[in-house]
Amino acid sequence: MSQTAPARLTPFLALVLLSASAAAMDLGTNFWNLGWHQPGDCFSDFRAVKGEDPWNPQFLREIAIYRSLRFMDWDNTNHSPRENWSQRPQKQAARQNPVAYEWMIDLCNRTGADLWITIPHRTISRQTGDAPCDYALRLCLLVKTGVDMGTIDLQPLRDRLAALSADELVAAGGVRTGPPLAPQLKLYLEYSNETWNGQFQQAQHCAAEGEALGLDANPRTAGLRFHAWAALRMFRAAELVFGPGSPRLIKVDAAQSASRFVAEQHRVVYADRRWNPWKIQPTVLAIAPYFGHKVDGAADDAVAQLRAAIEKSASDAAKHRELARAQGWQLIAYEGGQHVITRAQRINRDPVMRDLYAEYLQAVSPYLTHFCHYAHVGQAGERGAWGSLEFTGQPLAEAPKYRALVEWAARQPQREGTADR
């Protein structure tokens, strides 16, 4: 049976299509690690970055539909060994993988997209105590002012950081390494990536640190609670730079979509004065409502299975929105999209995927205010086809997922201050 054969919508999806408001959810994107696709897909060549405008112009045009750019894979966040600010990638390096924060800021400024950064997990440990995360302090100063404070002691400046200008930071020993993030743009700040996921080293780090702190006797629960403990030290650093309640700062608490247990354990820490004496709260709860993980992309009933999976993802989002609302947080998606890993390229290249994506976006939109797709560009294979485009410059007619994203973005109200995008 052809994958493009018509299939009847379930009653659930039919109701969603009639009732949901597209304007309630805008789009962002994740990027693949630059080493996983063509060298010129994003930079003109990530192996030899130079000059003030090293970007592939076609790439800039294609990502203009997104309101945020999540740089998790560009910073090689998973398994990152980085502990100190001095170990971060530098803008002047010819090879950009991982990518320097200055280039991430530059890309966001060029496209009018918010900046989403995931902090390496080893930058916060039990030795951090109740101090703000030093790495996050220096990162936020760079984002806000364009000044790198290097290894300068920030303790004497800590209580004045939110008020200090770039010139004052330079006078204190900092160095301008690039423009700051444009003032109308926001910073999404997230601790590591999927610390609940045992395939990543950050999960083992969190479990060990959580046990050492006595957050729980069960290693898994202790690890989940350590994530929130660490995120609070990161959020505190960000508030010292941007100021408490700054509308530019989006404090992200990332949890697992399939189970509310992760978010519930985070909430235990945020509510406990022993671990959160500052009463800091996240701005958003973020999940990854993928669909189709168990589907064979070449099966005769793949479309029907994927529609059922969309229902499940929307249901999971609805449950997390209840939890988020109870805390006064918004619900967003840090990642999402199809998750077919068996004969994936068959269904991903089929034109029906455009319709499935349109239905999927509509199904989750009543519950999410922002959806960050995974990922923008990525080669398609039998074991996974993550990119909305397989290569930069792929014709729209050959990219059903990207076409659905473009159509969704066109229905969103234009963001203030981005008329020239």
C-alpha positions in Angstrom: 0.0 0.0 0.0 1.3 3.5 -0.8 2.2 5.6 2.2 0.3 8.5 0.5 -3.0 6.7 0.5 -5.6 8.7 2.3 -6.3 7.9 6.0 -9.2 9.0 8.1 -8.4 11.3 11.0 -9.2 9.9 14.5 -11.9 11.7 16.4 -9.2 13.2 18.7 -7.2 14.7 15.8 -10.3 16.0 14.1 -11.3 17.8 17.2 -7.9 19.3 17.7 -7.8 20.5 14.1 -11.1 22.3 14.6 -10.3 23.9 18.0 -6.6 24.6 18.3 -5.1 28.0 17.6 -2.0 28.1 15.5 -1.0 31.5 17.0 -0.5 30.0 20.4 2.7 28.1 19.5 5.7 29.4 17.6 8.7 27.5 16.3 12.3 27.1 17.0 14.9 24.6 15.8 17.8 22.5 17.0 21.0 22.0 14.9 22.9 18.8 14.4 26.6 18.6 15.4 28.4 20.2 12.5 30.5 17.1 12.0 27.4 15.0 11.1 26.6 16.7 7.8 28.1 18.6 4.9 30.8 21.1 5.9 29.1 24.0 4.1 25.5 23.4 5.3 25.7 26.2 8.0 29.0 28.0 7.9 30.5 28.3 4.4 32.9 25.7 5.8 32.9 25.0 9.6 36.5 23.7 9.2 37.9 27.0 8.1 35.8 29.8 9.6 37.1 33.3 9.0 35.9 36.9 8.4 32.9 38.7 9.9 30.2 36.9 7.8 31.2 33.2 7.5 27.6 31.9 7.0 26.1 30.1 4.0 23.5 32.6 2.8 21.0 29.9 1.8 21.2 28.5 5.4 20.4 32.0 6.7 17.3 32.2 4.5 16.1 28.8 5.5 16.3 29.3 9.3 14.5 32.7 9.1 11.2 30.9 10.0 12.4 30.1 13.5 12.0 32.1 16.7 14.7 30.4 18.7 17.8 28.4 17.9 18.9 25.7 20.3 22.6 25.0 20.1 22.8 21.8 22.2 24.7 19.8 19.5 26.7 22.7 18.3 28.2 22.9 21.8 28.7 19.1 22.0 26.7 19.1 25.2 26.2 15.4 25.5 29.2 13.8 27.3 30.9 17.2 27.5 34.1 17.1 29.6 34.1 20.9 30.0 34.3 22.1 33.6 35.7 25.7 33.5 35.0 28.8 31.4 38.7 28.7 30.2 37.9 25.5 28.3 35.2 26.9 26.1 35.5 27.1 22.3 37.1 30.3 21.0 35.7 32.5 18.2 39.1 32.9 16.5 39.5 29.1 16.1 39.4 28.2 12.4 37.6 24.9 13.1 34.2 25.5 14.8 33.1 22.2 16.3 32.1 22.8 19.0 31.0 26.3 18.1 32.0 29.4 20.0 29.3 31.3 21.8 30.2 34.4 19.9 29.1 32.7 16.6 25.9 31.5 18.2 25.1 35.1 19.3 26.1 36.4 15.8 23.7 33.9 14.1 20.8 34.9 16.4 21.4 38.6 15.8 21.4 38.0 12.1 18.2 36.1 12.1 16.3 37.8 14.9 16.0 34.5 16.8 16.3 33.9 20.6 19.5 32.2 21.8 19.1 28.8 23.5 22.2 27.4 25.3 22.7 24.2 27.3 25.3 24.5 30.0 27.8 21.6 30.2 26.9 19.3 33.1 30.4 19.2 34.8 30.4 23.0 35.4 28.1 22.4 38.4 28.9 19.8 41.1 28.4 19.4 44.8 31.5 21.6 45.4 29.4 24.5 43.9 27.5 24.6 47.2 25.1 27.5 47.4 27.3 29.7 45.1 26.0 30.8 41.7 27.5 28.8 38.8 30.7 30.6 37.8 30.5 29.3 34.2 26.9 30.6 33.8 27.9 33.9 35.3 30.6 34.4 32.6 28.4 33.1 29.8 25.5 35.5 30.7 27.9 38.4 30.9 29.2 37.5 27.4 25.6 37.2 26.0 24.4 40.4 27.6 27.5 42.7 27.0 29.8 41.0 24.5 32.6 41.0 27.1 34.6 37.9 28.0 35.7 38.2 31.7 38.1 35.3 31.2 39.5 34.2 34.6 39.0 37.5 36.4 37.6 37.1 39.9 34.0 38.1 39.8 33.3 37.9 43.5 34.0 41.7 44.1 31.6 42.6 41.3 28.9 40.0 41.9 26.3 42.2 43.6 26.7 44.8 40.8 26.8 42.6 37.7 23.3 43.4 36.5 24.1 47.2 36.5 27.6 47.0 34.9 28.0 48.2 31.3 30.3 46.7 28.8 32.8 49.6 29.2 32.8 49.0 33.0 33.5 45.3 32.5 36.3 46.1 30.1 37.7 48.5 32.7 37.6 45.6 35.2 39.8 43.5 32.9 37.3 42.0 30.4 37.8 41.8 26.7 35.2 42.5 24.0 35.1 39.4 21.8 32.0 40.2 19.8 28.6 42.0 19.8 26.2 41.2 22.6 22.9 39.5 21.9 20.5 42.1 20.5 18.4 43.6 23.3 15.1 42.5 21.9 16.2 38.9 21.9 15.9 36.4 24.8 18.3 33.8 26.3 17.0 30.4 27.0 19.2 28.7 29.6 19.1 25.0 30.3 21.2 22.7 32.4 22.9 20.1 30.2 20.6 17.9 28.0 18.4 15.0 29.1 20.1 14.2 32.3 17.4 11.6 32.9 18.6 9.6 29.9 21.0 6.9 31.0 22.8 6.8 27.6 24.5 10.1 28.4 27.4 10.7 30.8 25.5 13.6 32.3 23.0 11.1 33.8 25.7 9.3 35.7 27.2 12.7 36.9 23.8 13.8 38.2 23.2 10.5 40.0 26.6 10.5 41.7 26.4 14.2 42.7 22.8 13.8 43.9 23.7 10.8 46.1 26.7 12.6 47.5 24.4 15.5 48.5 21.9 13.2 50.1 19.1 14.3 47.8 17.7 10.8 47.9 18.8 7.2 48.7 17.7 6.0 45.2 20.4 6.9 42.6 17.9 7.6 39.9 15.8 9.9 42.0 18.9 11.5 43.5 20.1 12.3 39.9 16.8 13.8 38.9 16.8 16.0 41.9 20.4 17.0 41.3 19.4 18.3 37.9 17.0 20.8 39.6 19.6 21.5 42.3 22.2 22.4 39.6 19.7 24.3 37.5 19.0 26.6 40.5 22.7 27.5 40.8 22.7 28.2 37.1 19.4 30.3 37.3 20.8 32.2 40.2 23.9 33.2 38.2 21.7 34.3 35.3 19.6 36.5 37.5 22.7 38.1 39.0 23.5 39.3 35.4 20.1 39.9 33.9 18.3 40.8 37.1 15.5 38.9 38.8 12.3 38.7 36.7 14.1 39.9 33.5 11.8 39.2 30.5 15.0 38.4 28.5 15.8 35.4 30.6 13.9 32.1 30.0 14.9 29.7 32.8 14.3 26.2 31.3 13.5 23.1 33.4 13.8 20.2 31.0 12.0 16.9 31.8 11.0 13.7 30.1 7.9 13.7 27.9 6.8 10.1 28.4 6.6 10.3 32.2 5.8 13.1 34.7 8.0 11.5 37.3 11.1 13.5 36.1 9.3 16.9 36.3 7.7 15.9 39.7 11.2 15.2 41.2 12.5 18.5 39.9 9.5 20.2 41.5 10.4 18.7 44.9 13.7 20.5 44.8 12.3 23.8 43.7 9.8 23.7 46.5 12.3 22.8 49.3 13.9 25.8 51.1 16.9 23.6 52.1 17.9 23.3 48.4 16.3 26.5 47.1 16.7 29.2 49.7 16.4 31.9 47.1 12.9 30.8 46.0 13.9 30.8 42.4 11.5 29.2 39.9 11.9 28.2 36.3 10.1 30.2 33.6 9.2 27.2 31.6 8.9 23.4 31.8 10.3 21.8 28.6 9.6 18.4 27.2 10.4 16.5 23.9 7.1 15.1 22.6 8.4 13.0 19.7 6.2 10.6 17.9 6.7 7.3 16.0 9.7 5.7 17.9 8.3 2.2 17.5 7.0 2.6 13.9 8.5 0.8 10.9 8.7 3.5 8.2 8.0 1.0 5.4 5.0 -0.7 7.1 1.7 -0.8 5.2 0.0 0.9 8.1 2.8 3.3 9.0 0.6 6.4 8.5 -2.1 5.0 10.8 0.5 4.1 13.4 2.0 7.6 13.2 -1.3 9.2 13.7 -1.9 7.1 16.8 1.6 8.1 18.1 0.7 11.8 17.5 -2.3 11.3 19.8 -0.1 9.9 22.5 2.4 12.8 22.2 -0.4 15.3 22.5 -1.8 13.5 25.5 1.6 13.5 27.2 1.9 17.3 26.5 -1.6 17.8 28.0 -0.5 16.1 31.3 2.6 18.1 31.5 0.8 21.3 30.9 -1.4 20.6 34.0 1.8 20.2 36.0 3.4 23.3 34.6 0.2 25.4 35.2 0.1 24.3 38.8 3.6 25.8 39.2 2.9 29.0 37.2 5.2 27.9 34.4 4.6 27.7 30.6 5.1 24.5 28.7 7.4 24.3 25.7 9.2 21.7 23.7 13.0 21.6 23.7 12.9 19.0 21.0 10.2 17.2 18.9 9.2 15.8 15.6 9.0 12.3 14.2 11.2 9.7 15.8 11.1 6.8 13.3 14.3 4.7 13.6 13.4 1.7 11.5 13.5 2.3 7.7 13.1 5.9 8.6 13.9 7.5 5.3 11.0 5.8 3.5 8.3 7.5 5.4 10.3 10.7 5.9 10.6 11.3 2.2 7.0 10.4 1.5 4.8 13.5 0.8 2.4 12.3 3.4 4.9 13.4 6.1 3.9 17.0 5.3 0.3 16.2 6.3 1.4 14.2 9.4 3.6 17.2 10.6 0.7 19.6 10.0 -1.5 17.4 12.1 1.2 16.9 14.8 1.9 20.6 15.2 -1.8 21.3 15.4 -2.3 18.5 18.0 0.4 19.7 20.4 -0.2 23.4 19.9 -3.0 23.7 22.5 -0.5 22.8 25.2 2.8 24.3 24.1 3.7 28.0 23.7 6.9 27.2 21.8 8.1 24.2 19.8 11.8 23.6 19.0 12.0 21.1 16.2 14.8 18.5 16.1 16.6 19.2 13.8 17.0 21.7 10.9 19.4 20.0 8.6 20.4 16.3 8.8 21.0 13.4 6.4 18.2 10.8 6.2 19.1 7.1 6.8 17.3 3.9 7.5 18.0 4.3 11.3 16.9 7.9 11.6 15.9 10.9 9.5 16.0 13.9 11.8 16.5 16.9 9.5 13.6 18.9 8.2 16.0 19.3 5.3 18.5 16.7 4.2 20.9 19.4 3.0 21.0 23.2 2.8 19.3 24.2 -0.4 17.1 21.2 -0.8 14.0 22.1 -2.9 10.9 22.7 -0.8 9.0 20.2 -2.9 11.4 17.4 -1.7 11.3 18.3 2.0 7.8 17.5 3.4 8.7 18.2 7.0 10.3 21.6 6.3 7.3 22.5 4.1 5.0 21.9 7.0 7.2 24.0 9.3 7.3 26.8 6.8 3.5 26.8 6.4 3.0 26.8 10.2 5.5 29.7 10.7 3.7 31.7 8.0 0.5 31.6 10.2 2.3 33.1 13.2 2.0 36.8 14.0 5.2 38.7 13.2 7.5 39.3 16.2 7.9 42.9 17.2 11.2 44.4 16.0 11.9 41.8 13.3 10.2 43.4 10.3 13.3 43.2 8.2 13.9 39.4 8.6 
